[in-house]
Amino acid sequence: MHVSNRRSPWGFYKTTNAISLHSVQALGIIATPRSIRQNGASLPVVPENGELSSIDIYCGKEQPPWQRAISGRKNDWDVLQKATVGLFQRQKPVLEAGELAKLHETIRKLQNSYAGPFIYEYYKQKILSKGMSILRDRIRQSKGKRLTRSLEEVWGNIFVDILPLLDAILFLVKTREGITIRQTTLAAFRDQVVLKLNIEDALSSEAAEVPLGVKHMLLILYNVNDVFPPNKNKLRLESLLARTIVPFLGFKGLYCGNSMPLIESSEPQLIAKRRSNDGGRRISRPFSIQPCQLDTLNEMFLTALRKQQE
């Protein structure tokens, strides 16, 4: 029986593919900025063989990585979600004896698993969405002065009772882009609760009639520096503060009781000018692919590079 000594064409194809990926990786390092990744997300796990058909790409209708990671340690995720969401469901939340240590152990287990990089994303997308929905339902039906009173009560609940416990539970969790768990929670409260209400009408009365708790809330939320320059939500918050705090110095200028500044700031024009000056250099080809595809390709390139070094 004659046995052929010819190498398998499939093996030759895989080797050539790895070399090609290595070459493209060199270009990717130069042309692909880190900021193009979605929220700085970690790269998906890629099989060692680097085969494209085996990669679980999360583009389009596929679940994002933090949702896929839940299936690996569902019991631990359920424990974390029950404890944190439960804080929003009670007026005066209190942890039981030994509960904090158990939650820290649960978080450490998640951090040492494949799900580790997705804890913060899970908290931001899943837990906070449920928590803010609970808070919003408490004051959804309120209007006028009743709305401001209800909002003051909810703010006292989250600022005095909930935030300190969330900080204590989640201090082990690594966040992104320099923003803390407290800032993430406050930004979610700003965007998903306060600015979802018809609060402009409730604050249309004299500034002196606005409850002190509401003024405190608006000032704290305005000083959450999660974005710069300010986005639409933060500018809307600035206009609310301009009605309640007189005088008020904001991003757009000095306000004296009106929604428009009495003395305008030059900061918006300076930022617009800076942006126009930075827009001279353009990279055309890398941006023709979706960011999630770039993440997957980048991991493939690194896998091919590791195999080359072996």
Phi and psi in degrees as GROMACS dihedral restraints (atoms count N, CA, C in turn):
[ dihedral_restraints ]
;  ai    aj    ak    al  type     phi  dphi    fc
    3     4     5     6     1   -90.2    20    10
    4     5     6     7     1   126.5    20    10
    6     7     8     9     1  -108.0    20    10
    7     8     9    10     1   125.7    20    10
    9    10    11    12     1   -75.4    20    10
   10    11    12    13     1   139.4    20    10
   12    13    14    15     1   -93.6    20    10
   13    14    15    16     1     4.4    20    10
   15    16    17    18     1   -70.9    20    10
   16    17    18    19     1   140.4    20    10
   18    19    20    21     1   -72.3    20    10
   19    20    21    22     1   147.9    20    10
   21    22    23    24     1   -64.0    20    10
   22    23    24    25     1   130.9    20    10
   24    25    26    27     1   -62.6    20    10
   25    26    27    28     1   -27.6    20    10
   27    28    29    30     1   -68.0    20    10
   28    29    30    31     1   -40.4    20    10
   30    31    32    33     1   -64.4    20    10
   31    32    33    34     1   -39.8    20    10
   33    34    35    36     1   -64.3    20    10
   34    35    36    37     1   -37.9    20    10
   36    37    38    39     1   -64.8    20    10
   37    38    39    40     1   -42.1    20    10
   39    40    41    42     1   -64.4    20    10
   40    41    42    43     1   -39.7    20    10
   42    43    44    45     1   -65.9    20    10
   43    44    45    46     1   -44.5    20    10
   45    46    47    48     1   -62.8    20    10
   46    47    48    49     1   -38.4    20    10
   48    49    50    51     1   -62.8    20    10
   49    50    51    52     1   -41.5    20    10
   51    52    53    54     1   -64.3    20    10
   52    53    54    55     1   -40.5    20    10
   54    55    56    57     1   -64.8    20    10
   55    56    57    58     1   -40.9    20    10
   57    58    59    60     1   -63.6    20    10
   58    59    60    61     1   -41.2    20    10
   60    61    62    63     1   -63.6    20    10
   61    62    63    64     1   -37.3    20    10
   63    64    65    66     1   -61.7    20    10
   64    65    66    67     1   -39.8    20    10
   66    67    68    69     1   -66.9    20    10
   67    68    69    70     1   -42.5    20    10
   69    70    71    72     1   -68.5    20    10
   70    71    72    73     1   -30.7    20    10
   72    73    74    75     1   -61.1    20    10
   73    74    75    76     1   -38.3    20    10
   75    76    77    78     1   -61.1    20    10
   76    77    78    79     1   -37.8    20    10
   78    79    80    81     1   -71.7    20    10
   79    80    81    82     1   -37.2    20    10
   81    82    83    84     1   -63.8    20    10
   82    83    84    85     1   -34.9    20    10
   84    85    86    87     1   -62.2    20    10
   85    86    87    88     1   -35.9    20    10
   87    88    89    90     1   -79.4    20    10
   88    89    90    91     1   -42.6    20    10
   90    91    92    93     1   -96.5    20    10
   91    92    93    94     1   -19.5    20    10
   93    94    95    96     1  -103.9    20    10
   94    95    96    97     1   109.3    20    10
   96    97    98    99     1   -73.4    20    10
   97    98    99   100     1   151.6    20    10
   99   100   101   102     1   -63.4    20    10
  100   101   102   103     1   -31.4    20    10
  102   103   104   105     1   -67.0    20    10
  103   104   105   106     1    -9.8    20    10
  105   106   107   108     1   -76.6    20    10
  106   107   108   109     1   -15.2    20    10
  108   109   110   111     1   -68.5    20    10
  109   110   111   112     1   148.5    20    10
  111   112   113   114     1   -71.8    20    10
  112   113   114   115     1   110.9    20    10
  114   115   116   117     1    54.0    20    10
  115   116   117   118     1    27.7    20    10
  117   118   119   120     1    66.8    20    10
  118   119   120   121     1    25.6    20    10
  120   121   122   123     1   -64.5    20    10
  121   122   123   124     1   149.6    20    10
  123   124   125   126     1   -68.9    20    10
  124   125   126   127     1   154.8    20    10
  126   127   128   129     1   -73.9    20    10
  127   128   129   130     1   147.5    20    10
  129   130   131   132     1   -70.8    20    10
  130   131   132   133     1   155.9    20    10
  132   133   134   135     1   -72.7    20    10
  133   134   135   136     1   131.6    20    10
  135   136   137   138     1  -116.5    20    10
  136   137   138   139     1   138.0    20    10
  138   139   140   141     1   -58.3    20    10
  139   140   141   142     1   151.6    20    10
  141   142   143   144     1   -63.4    20    10
  142   143   144   145     1   -27.3    20    10
  144   145   146   147     1   -75.7    20    10
  145   146   147   148     1    -9.2    20    10
  147   148   149   150     1    68.2    20    10
  148   149   150   151     1    16.8    20    10
  150   151   152   153     1   -76.6    20    10
  151   152   153   154     1   133.3    20    10
  153   154   155   156     1   -64.5    20    10
  154   155   156   157     1   -34.0    20    10
  156   157   158   159     1   -70.1    20    10
  157   158   159   160     1   -17.5    20    10
  159   160   161   162     1   -93.8    20    10
  160   161   162   163     1    -2.0    20    10
  162   163   164   165     1   -87.1    20    10
  163   164   165   166     1   133.2    20    10
  165   166   167   168     1   -89.8    20    10
  166   167   168   169     1    87.0    20    10
  168   169   170   171     1   -77.9    20    10
  169   170   171   172     1   132.8    20    10
  171   172   173   174     1  -102.6    20    10
  172   173   174   175     1    35.8    20    10
  174   175   176   177     1   -82.5    20    10
  175   176   177   178     1   168.7    20    10
  177   178   179   180     1    60.4    20    10
  178   179   180   181     1  -120.4    20    10
  180   181   182   183     1   -93.6    20    10
  181   182   183   184     1    -0.8    20    10
  183   184   185   186     1   -69.4    20    10
  184   185   186   187     1   153.0    20    10
  186   187   188   189     1   -68.3    20    10
  187   188   189   190     1   146.2    20    10
  189   190   191   192     1   -68.6    20    10
  190   191   192   193     1   162.9    20    10
  192   193   194   195     1   -58.4    20    10
  193   194   195   196     1   -37.8    20    10
  195   196   197   198     1   -65.5    20    10
  196   197   198   199     1   -28.6    20    10
  198   199   200   201     1   -76.0    20    10
  199   200   201   202     1   -39.5    20    10
  201   202   203   204     1   -65.8    20    10
  202   203   204   205     1   -31.9    20    10
  204   205   206   207     1   -69.0    20    10
  205   206   207   208     1   -22.2    20    10
  207   208   209   210     1   -63.4    20    10
  208   209   210   211     1   -36.7    20    10
  210   211   212   213     1   -63.5    20    10
  211   212   213   214     1   -23.4    20    10
  213   214   215   216     1   -71.1    20    10
  214   215   216   217     1   -40.4    20    10
  216   217   218   219     1  -134.0    20    10
  217   218   219   220     1    63.9    20    10
  219   220   221   222     1   -62.7    20    10
  220   221   222   223     1   -38.0    20    10
  222   223   224   225     1   -62.2    20    10
  223   224   225   226     1   -42.3    20    10
  225   226   227   228     1   -66.0    20    10
  226   227   228   229     1   -40.9    20    10
  228   229   230   231     1   -61.8    20    10
  229   230   231   232     1   -41.4    20    10
  231   232   233   234     1   -64.0    20    10
  232   233   234   235     1   -39.9    20    10
  234   235   236   237     1   -62.8    20    10
  235   236   237   238     1   -45.4    20    10
  237   238   239   240     1   -65.2    20    10
  238   239   240   241     1   -42.9    20    10
  240   241   242   243     1   -67.6    20    10
  241   242   243   244     1   -41.9    20    10
  243   244   245   246     1   -62.0    20    10
  244   245   246   247     1   -41.3    20    10
  246   247   248   249     1   -69.6    20    10
  247   248   249   250     1   -43.7    20    10
  249   250   251   252     1   -77.3    20    10
  250   251   252   253     1   -43.2    20    10
  252   253   254   255     1   -66.1    20    10
  253   254   255   256     1   -32.7    20    10
  255   256   257   258     1   -60.4    20    10
  256   257   258   259     1   -27.6    20    10
  258   259   260   261     1   -63.3    20    10
  259   260   261   262     1   -35.5    20    10
  261   262   263   264     1   -76.5    20    10
  262   263   264   265     1   -18.0    20    10
  264   265   266   267     1   -87.5    20    10
  265   266   267   268     1   -12.5    20    10
  267   268   269   270     1  -114.6    20    10
  268   269   270   271     1   145.9    20    10
  270   271   272   273     1   -69.6    20    10
  271   272   273   274     1   -40.4    20    10
  273   274   275   276     1  -127.2    20    10
  274   275   276   277     1    77.5    20    10
  276   277   278   279     1   -68.0    20    10
  277   278   279   280     1   138.0    20    10
  279   280   281   282     1  -139.5    20    10
  280   281   282   283     1   136.2    20    10
  282   283   284   285     1   -83.2    20    10
  283   284   285   286     1   143.7    20    10
  285   286   287   288     1   -74.7    20    10
  286   287   288   289     1   164.6    20    10
  288   289   290   291     1   -61.6    20    10
  289   290   291   292     1   126.7    20    10
  291   292   293   294     1    83.7    20    10
  292   293   294   295     1    -7.5    20    10
  294   295   296   297     1   -68.3    20    10
  295   296   297   298     1   -37.4    20    10
  297   298   299   300     1   -63.2    20    10
  298   299   300   301     1   -43.5    20    10
  300   301   302   303     1   -63.4    20    10
  301   302   303   304     1   -39.3    20    10
  303   304   305   306     1   -65.9    20    10
  304   305   306   307     1   -39.1    20    10
  306   307   308   309     1   -67.1    20    10
  307   308   309   310     1   -38.6    20    10
  309   310   311   312     1   -62.3    20    10
  310   311   312   313     1   -39.0    20    10
  312   313   314   315     1   -65.9    20    10
  313   314   315   316     1   -38.8    20    10
  315   316   317   318     1   -63.0    20    10
  316   317   318   319     1   -42.9    20    10
  318   319   320   321     1   -65.4    20    10
  319   320   321   322     1   -38.6    20    10
  321   322   323   324     1   -63.5    20    10
  322   323   324   325     1   -39.0    20    10
  324   325   326   327     1   -62.1    20    10
  325   326   327   328     1   -43.6    20    10
  327   328   329   330     1   -65.2    20    10
  328   329   330   331     1   -39.2    20    10
  330   331   332   333     1   -65.1    20    10
  331   332   333   334     1   -30.9    20    10
  333   334   335   336     1   -87.9    20    10
  334   335   336   337     1     5.7    20    10
  336   337   338   339     1  -111.8    20    10
  337   338   339   340     1  -179.1    20    10
  339   340   341   342     1   -60.8    20    10
  340   341   342   343     1   -26.4    20    10
  342   343   344   345     1   -76.8    20    10
  343   344   345   346     1    -9.1    20    10
  345   346   347   348     1   -49.0    20    10
  346   347   348   349     1   -50.3    20    10
  348   349   350   351     1   -66.7    20    10
  349   350   351   352     1   -10.1    20    10
  351   352   353   354     1  -106.8    20    10
  352   353   354   355     1     6.2    20    10
  354   355   356   357     1   -62.7    20    10
  355   356   357   358     1   -45.5    20    10
  357   358   359   360     1   -64.0    20    10
  358   359   360   361     1   -43.0    20    10
  360   361   362   363     1   -64.3    20    10
  361   362   363   364     1   -38.3    20    10
  363   364   365   366     1   -63.6    20    10
  364   365   366   367     1   -42.9    20    10
  366   367   368   369     1   -62.9    20    10
  367   368   369   370     1   -44.3    20    10
  369   370   371   372     1   -69.0    20    10
  370   371   372   373     1   -42.6    20    10
  372   373   374   375     1   -88.9    20    10
  373   374   375   376     1   -35.5    20    10
  375   376   377   378     1  -101.1    20    10
  376   377   378   379     1   -58.6    20    10
  378   379   380   381     1   -68.2    20    10
  379   380   381   382     1   -47.6    20    10
  381   382   383   384     1   -64.7    20    10
  382   383   384   385     1   -35.6    20    10
  384   385   386   387     1   -61.3    20    10
  385   386   387   388     1   -43.1    20    10
  387   388   389   390     1   -68.4    20    10
  388   389   390   391     1   -43.8    20    10
  390   391   392   393     1   -62.4    20    10
  391   392   393   394     1   -44.5    20    10
  393   394   395   396     1   -69.5    20    10
  394   395   396   397     1   -29.9    20    10
  396   397   398   399     1   -65.6    20    10
  397   398   399   400     1   -38.0    20    10
  399   400   401   402     1   -64.3    20    10
  400   401   402   403     1   -46.2    20    10
  402   403   404   405     1   -64.9    20    10
  403   404   405   406     1   -39.4    20    10
  405   406   407   408     1   -65.8    20    10
  406   407   408   409     1   -35.7    20    10
  408   409   410   411     1   -67.3    20    10
  409   410   411   412     1   -24.4    20    10
  411   412   413   414     1   -67.3    20    10
  412   413   414   415     1   -28.9    20    10
  414   415   416   417     1  -122.4    20    10
  415   416   417   418     1    10.0    20    10
  417   418   419   420     1   -61.2    20    10
  418   419   420   421     1   -38.6    20    10
  420   421   422   423     1   -86.8    20    10
  421   422   423   424     1    -5.9    20    10
  423   424   425   426     1   -79.4    20    10
  424   425   426   427     1   149.4    20    10
  426   427   428   429     1  -141.5    20    10
  427   428   429   430     1   156.6    20    10
  429   430   431   432     1    60.6    20    10
  430   431   432   433     1  -136.7    20    10
  432   433   434   435     1   -64.4    20    10
  433   434   435   436     1   -30.8    20    10
  435   436   437   438     1   -63.8    20    10
  436   437   438   439     1   -34.2    20    10
  438   439   440   441     1   -64.9    20    10
  439   440   441   442     1   -44.5    20    10
  441   442   443   444     1   -65.7    20    10
  442   443   444   445     1   -36.7    20    10
  444   445   446   447     1   -67.0    20    10
  445   446   447   448     1   -43.9    20    10
  447   448   449   450     1   -64.2    20    10
  448   449   450   451     1   -40.0    20    10
  450   451   452   453     1   -65.1    20    10
  451   452   453   454     1   -37.1    20    10
  453   454   455   456     1   -63.8    20    10
  454   455   456   457     1   -40.4    20    10
  456   457   458   459     1   -66.6    20    10
  457   458   459   460     1   -44.2    20    10
  459   460   461   462     1   -64.6    20    10
  460   461   462   463     1   -39.8    20    10
  462   463   464   465     1   -62.8    20    10
  463   464   465   466     1   -43.3    20    10
  465   466   467   468     1   -60.4    20    10
  466   467   468   469     1   -38.0    20    10
  468   469   470   471     1   -64.5    20    10
  469   470   471   472     1   -47.2    20    10
  471   472   473   474     1   -75.2    20    10
  472   473   474   475     1   -38.3    20    10
  474   475   476   477     1   -76.5    20    10
  475   476   477   478     1   -38.6    20    10
  477   478   479   480     1   -89.4    20    10
  478   479   480   481     1   -39.8    20    10
  480   481   482   483     1  -103.5    20    10
  481   482   483   484     1   -45.9    20    10
  483   484   485   486     1   -81.7    20    10
  484   485   486   487     1   -48.1    20    10
  486   487   488   489     1   -57.4    20    10
  487   488   489   490     1   -46.6    20    10
  489   490   491   492     1   -59.5    20    10
  490   491   492   493     1   -37.5    20    10
  492   493   494   495     1   -70.7    20    10
  493   494   495   496     1   -38.4    20    10
  495   496   497   498     1   -63.3    20    10
  496   497   498   499     1   -40.8    20    10
  498   499   500   501     1   -60.6    20    10
  499   500   501   502     1   -42.5    20    10
  501   502   503   504     1   -67.5    20    10
  502   503   504   505     1   -38.7    20    10
  504   505   506   507     1   -73.6    20    10
  505   506   507   508     1   -42.2    20    10
  507   508   509   510     1  -105.6    20    10
  508   509   510   511     1    18.1    20    10
  510   511   512   513     1   -67.6    20    10
  511   512   513   514     1   -17.7    20    10
  513   514   515   516     1   -80.0    20    10
  514   515   516   517     1   -17.1    20    10
  516   517   518   519     1   -75.4    20    10
  517   518   519   520     1   131.0    20    10
  519   520   521   522     1   -83.4    20    10
  520   521   522   523     1   123.7    20    10
  522   523   524   525     1   -94.5    20    10
  523   524   525   526     1  -173.9    20    10
  525   526   527   528     1  -128.6    20    10
  526   527   528   529     1   154.1    20    10
  528   529   530   531     1    58.2    20    10
  529   530   531   532     1    28.4    20    10
  531   532   533   534     1    74.0    20    10
  532   533   534   535     1     8.0    20    10
  534   535   536   537     1   -95.8    20    10
  535   536   537   538     1   138.5    20    10
  537   538   539   540     1   -88.9    20    10
  538   539   540   541     1   170.7    20    10
  540   541   542   543     1   -60.4    20    10
  541   542   543   544     1   -41.2    20    10
  543   544   545   546     1   -61.9    20    10
  544   545   546   547     1   -46.0    20    10
  546   547   548   549     1   -65.8    20    10
  547   548   549   550     1   -39.1    20    10
  549   550   551   552     1   -61.6    20    10
  550   551   552   553     1   -42.5    20    10
  552   553   554   555     1   -67.4    20    10
  553   554   555   556     1   -43.3    20    10
  555   556   557   558     1   -65.2    20    10
  556   557   558   559     1   -39.3    20    10
  558   559   560   561     1   -63.7    20    10
  559   560   561   562     1   -38.9    20    10
  561   562   563   564     1   -66.5    20    10
  562   563   564   565     1   -39.2    20    10
  564   565   566   567     1   -64.2    20    10
  565   566   567   568     1   -39.6    20    10
  567   568   569   570     1   -62.7    20    10
  568   569   570   571     1   -49.7    20    10
  570   571   572   573     1   -80.3    20    10
  571   572   573   574     1   -35.2    20    10
  573   574   575   576     1  -100.0    20    10
  574   575   576   577     1   -12.6    20    10
  576   577   578   579     1  -119.7    20    10
  577   578   579   580     1   -66.6    20    10
  579   580   581   582     1   -61.0    20    10
  580   581   582   583     1   -50.0    20    10
  582   583   584   585     1   -83.0    20    10
  583   584   585   586     1    -0.5    20    10
  585   586   587   588     1   -88.9    20    10
  586   587   588   589     1    -8.9    20    10
  588   589   590   591     1   -95.8    20    10
  589   590   591   592     1   161.0    20    10
  591   592   593   594     1   -85.0    20    10
  592   593   594   595     1    64.1    20    10
  594   595   596   597     1   -78.1    20    10
  595   596   597   598     1   -21.6    20    10
  597   598   599   600     1   -58.7    20    10
  598   599   600   601     1   -43.4    20    10
  600   601   602   603     1   -66.2    20    10
  601   602   603   604     1   -36.7    20    10
  603   604   605   606     1   -68.2    20    10
  604   605   606   607     1   -26.7    20    10
  606   607   608   609     1  -100.9    20    10
  607   608   609   610     1    12.9    20    10
  609   610   611   612     1   -75.5    20    10
  610   611   612   613     1   -12.1    20    10
  612   613   614   615     1   -78.0    20    10
  613   614   615   616     1  -174.5    20    10
  615   616   617   618     1   -62.7    20    10
  616   617   618   619     1   146.6    20    10
  618   619   620   621     1   -60.4    20    10
  619   620   621   622     1   -31.6    20    10
  621   622   623   624     1   -66.1    20    10
  622   623   624   625     1   -22.4    20    10
  624   625   626   627     1   -86.0    20    10
  625   626   627   628     1   -10.8    20    10
  627   628   629   630     1   -73.2    20    10
  628   629   630   631     1   129.5    20    10
  630   631   632   633     1   -57.1    20    10
  631   632   633   634     1   146.2    20    10
  633   634   635   636     1   -61.6    20    10
  634   635   636   637     1   -33.7    20    10
  636   637   638   639     1   -63.3    20    10
  637   638   639   640     1   -36.6    20    10
  639   640   641   642     1   -69.4    20    10
  640   641   642   643     1   -40.8    20    10
  642   643   644   645     1   -61.5    20    10
  643   644   645   646     1   -43.8    20    10
  645   646   647   648     1   -60.7    20    10
  646   647   648   649     1   -43.1    20    10
  648   649   650   651     1   -60.4    20    10
  649   650   651   652     1   -48.5    20    10
  651   652   653   654     1   -62.9    20    10
  652   653   654   655     1   -39.5    20    10
  654   655   656   657     1   -66.5    20    10
  655   656   657   658     1   -42.5    20    10
  657   658   659   660     1   -65.4    20    10
  658   659   660   661     1   -45.7    20    10
  660   661   662   663     1   -66.2    20    10
  661   662   663   664     1   -35.1    20    10
  663   664   665   666     1   -66.2    20    10
  664   665   666   667     1   -29.8    20    10
  666   667   668   669     1   -90.4    20    10
  667   668   669   670     1    11.8    20    10
  669   670   671   672     1   -80.9    20    10
  670   671   672   673     1   106.2    20    10
  672   673   674   675     1   -92.2    20    10
  673   674   675   676     1    68.3    20    10
  675   676   677   678     1   -89.6    20    10
  676   677   678   679     1   -18.0    20    10
  678   679   680   681     1  -141.1    20    10
  679   680   681   682     1   148.8    20    10
  681   682   683   684     1  -154.2    20    10
  682   683   684   685     1   132.9    20    10
  684   685   686   687     1   -66.6    20    10
  685   686   687   688     1   163.5    20    10
  687   688   689   690     1   -56.0    20    10
  688   689   690   691     1   138.4    20    10
  690   691   692   693     1   -86.1    20    10
  691   692   693   694     1  -172.9    20    10
  693   694   695   696     1   -62.4    20    10
  694   695   696   697     1   -39.3    20    10
  696   697   698   699     1   -64.2    20    10
  697   698   699   700     1   -42.1    20    10
  699   700   701   702     1   -70.5    20    10
  700   701   702   703     1   -35.6    20    10
  702   703   704   705     1   -68.5    20    10
  703   704   705   706     1   -34.6    20    10
  705   706   707   708     1   -65.6    20    10
  706   707   708   709     1   -39.3    20    10
  708   709   710   711     1   -64.1    20    10
  709   710   711   712     1   -36.1    20    10
  711   712   713   714     1   -63.3    20    10
  712   713   714   715     1   -40.4    20    10
  714   715   716   717     1   -66.7    20    10
  715   716   717   718     1   -32.3    20    10
  717   718   719   720     1   -68.6    20    10
  718   719   720   721     1   -41.2    20    10
  720   721   722   723     1   -64.8    20    10
  721   722   723   724     1   -34.9    20    10
  723   724   725   726     1   -62.0    20    10
  724   725   726   727     1   -25.0    20    10
  726   727   728   729     1   -85.9    20    10
  727   728   729   730     1   -25.3    20    10
  729   730   731   732     1  -103.9    20    10
  730   731   732   733     1   -26.2    20    10
  732   733   734   735     1  -115.2    20    10
  733   734   735   736     1   117.0    20    10
  735   736   737   738     1  -126.0    20    10
  736   737   738   739     1   122.5    20    10
  738   739   740   741     1   -79.0    20    10
  739   740   741   742     1   165.6    20    10
  741   742   743   744     1  -137.2    20    10
  742   743   744   745     1   130.6    20    10
  744   745   746   747     1  -102.7    20    10
  745   746   747   748     1   114.7    20    10
  747   748   749   750     1  -121.0    20    10
  748   749   750   751     1  -167.4    20    10
  750   751   752   753     1   -64.5    20    10
  751   752   753   754     1   -39.1    20    10
  753   754   755   756     1   -83.9    20    10
  754   755   756   757     1   -15.1    20    10
  756   757   758   759     1   146.7    20    10
  757   758   759   760     1  -159.0    20    10
  759   760   761   762     1   -97.2    20    10
  760   761   762   763     1   122.4    20    10
  762   763   764   765     1  -103.3    20    10
  763   764   765   766     1   146.8    20    10
  765   766   767   768     1  -132.4    20    10
  766   767   768   769     1    53.7    20    10
  768   769   770   771     1    98.9    20    10
  769   770   771   772     1    -8.0    20    10
  771   772   773   774     1  -111.9    20    10
  772   773   774   775     1   165.5    20    10
  774   775   776   777     1   -76.2    20    10
  775   776   777   778     1   -13.0    20    10
  777   778   779   780     1  -108.3    20    10
  778   779   780   781     1   141.1    20    10
  780   781   782   783     1   -69.0    20    10
  781   782   783   784     1   141.6    20    10
  783   784   785   786     1   -73.8    20    10
  784   785   786   787     1   -40.6    20    10
  786   787   788   789     1  -121.3    20    10
  787   788   789   790     1   115.7    20    10
  789   790   791   792     1   -78.3    20    10
  790   791   792   793     1   147.0    20    10
  792   793   794   795     1   -90.3    20    10
  793   794   795   796     1   152.4    20    10
  795   796   797   798     1   -89.7    20    10
  796   797   798   799     1    -2.3    20    10
  798   799   800   801     1   -60.0    20    10
  799   800   801   802     1   -46.6    20    10
  801   802   803   804     1   -58.5    20    10
  802   803   804   805     1   -39.8    20    10
  804   805   806   807     1   -68.1    20    10
  805   806   807   808     1   -37.5    20    10
  807   808   809   810     1   -65.5    20    10
  808   809   810   811     1   -39.5    20    10
  810   811   812   813     1   -68.6    20    10
  811   812   813   814     1   -41.8    20    10
  813   814   815   816     1   -61.7    20    10
  814   815   816   817     1   -39.8    20    10
  816   817   818   819     1   -67.0    20    10
  817   818   819   820     1   -40.1    20    10
  819   820   821   822     1   -64.3    20    10
  820   821   822   823     1   -39.4    20    10
  822   823   824   825     1   -64.4    20    10
  823   824   825   826     1   -41.6    20    10
  825   826   827   828     1   -65.8    20    10
  826   827   828   829     1   -33.7    20    10
  828   829   830   831     1   -72.1    20    10
  829   830   831   832     1   -31.1    20    10
  831   832   833   834     1   -81.6    20    10
  832   833   834   835     1    -8.2    20    10
  834   835   836   837     1   -90.1    20    10
  835   836   837   838     1    15.5    20    10
  837   838   839   840     1   -75.1    20    10
  838   839   840   841     1   -40.2    20    10
  840   841   842   843     1   -88.1    20    10
  841   842   843   844     1   127.2    20    10
  843   844   845   846     1  -125.2    20    10
  844   845   846   847     1   143.8    20    10
  846   847   848   849     1  -119.9    20    10
  847   848   849   850     1   114.9    20    10
  849   850   851   852     1   -87.4    20    10
  850   851   852   853     1   -51.4    20    10
  852   853   854   855     1   -66.4    20    10
  853   854   855   856     1   -49.0    20    10
  855   856   857   858     1   -58.7    20    10
  856   857   858   859     1   -31.1    20    10
  858   859   860   861     1   -81.3    20    10
  859   860   861   862     1     1.3    20    10
  861   862   863   864     1   -82.1    20    10
  862   863   864   865     1    -6.9    20    10
  864   865   866   867     1  -106.2    20    10
  865   866   867   868     1   157.4    20    10
  867   868   869   870     1   -72.3    20    10
  868   869   870   871     1   146.7    20    10
  870   871   872   873     1   -56.4    20    10
  871   872   873   874     1   -37.2    20    10
  873   874   875   876     1   -66.5    20    10
  874   875   876   877     1   -32.7    20    10
  876   877   878   879     1   -68.9    20    10
  877   878   879   880     1   -36.8    20    10
  879   880   881   882     1   -64.2    20    10
  880   881   882   883     1   -38.6    20    10
  882   883   884   885     1   -59.2    20    10
  883   884   885   886     1   -46.8    20    10
  885   886   887   888     1   -65.4    20    10
  886   887   888   889     1   -45.0    20    10
  888   889   890   891     1   -62.1    20    10
  889   890   891   892     1   -39.8    20    10
  891   892   893   894     1   -61.1    20    10
  892   893   894   895     1   -42.4    20    10
  894   895   896   897     1   -66.8    20    10
  895   896   897   898     1   -36.9    20    10
  897   898   899   900     1   -61.7    20    10
  898   899   900   901     1   -42.5    20    10
  900   901   902   903     1   -63.0    20    10
  901   902   903   904     1   -42.4    20    10
  903   904   905   906     1   -65.6    20    10
  904   905   906   907     1   -37.5    20    10
  906   907   908   909     1   -63.6    20    10
  907   908   909   910     1   -44.7    20    10
  909   910   911   912     1   -63.5    20    10
  910   911   912   913     1   -38.1    20    10
  912   913   914   915     1   -65.9    20    10
  913   914   915   916     1   -41.1    20    10
  915   916   917   918     1   -62.8    20    10
  916   917   918   919     1   -40.8    20    10
  918   919   920   921     1   -67.6    20    10
  919   920   921   922     1   -34.5    20    10
  921   922   923   924     1   -64.7    20    10
  922   923   924   925     1   -39.6    20    10
  924   925   926   927     1   -71.1    20    10
  925   926   927   928     1   -28.0    20    10
